């Protein structure tokens, strides 16, 4: 019996995490599927890429397109040019894309132009602002997908509003597949001192120095110890404001790996972040996240009161931390860590029906 060939395209940090969960699931069904992995090379530093493959036991990608950094249009064009050759050679039954990066939308457009079936993991999420690069990627990808795996009911409703009713499956968040059942150990060096775990990397904050200044000002005034895991683009942006920015209560660390990040979040008093991944993971551990973006696609976590949108605004960030109160409900609205299984089952049904 011949196997179905799944081809995953990834390129940026959050996608490696989702790929790890998906690859693990595909391996469990290796009688039915083979899995080809393409890395676009959008992220290339060890901290941003290699360490995730190592610690999450993802096999080396079958291909690396080495598109690197640059203008988003150039990144996408390079990605598509590389992918078209691979798609023609590999002839996958289905292409899997994850999340909302430039790699995601480039692969989606390429698959649809090559007439290959396309499944989008993390479909249906919207931030309702087309100035956000990720929003454009979300819209492009969902406009050409054949199968939509959405983490939340809100995702399903968004797709419904756009007329997408067939092949829409609410699966919960795929990253939770890795976390559930796994204990993230406390980090010894943190002792019992309460701290805030912080990240900041979205273009709205790193390309707009007024926004970044507001965020840094809040950080300077906070009374907690702050562990700031700093993305390379944020490092460069902070340097543009002040090359010697180093408040005494702030510890700057390089972007940690997946499990270390989980430990930092799980043990934190608060998170301050613009990362969609950390917003969900904080919710999962019942740690409040103060969101330094003007919006989030993880709206359920806001509605339940666990996370707060403060935006890049000093006063609102400080007020959010001062006034936060533990909500009475926590509904696990982002799923129960079985997304991978639901996804593979639906892919199998879909491809089988087309044999
Ligand atoms: C990308 C995704 C974002 C995701 C994030 C996770 C898009 C539009 N954005 O943002 O959705 O949340 O990844 O981290 O696809 N850089 C390095 N080393 C690297 C990679 C990047 O130094 O390995 C620096 C470069 O200066 C580069 C900048 O970071 O220009 C931005 O990288 P890019 O891939 O364009 O977007 P991210 O900000 O990483």
Boltz pocket constraint, residues with backbone or C-beta under 6 A from the ligand:
constraints:
  - pocket:
      binder: B
      contacts: [[A, 12], [A, 13], [A, 14], [A, 42], [A, 43], [A, 44], [A, 45], [A, 48], [A, 49], [A, 68], [A, 69], [A, 70], [A, 100], [A, 101], [A, 102], [A, 103], [A, 133], [A, 134], [A, 201], [A, 203], [A, 232], [A, 233]]
      max_distance: 6.0
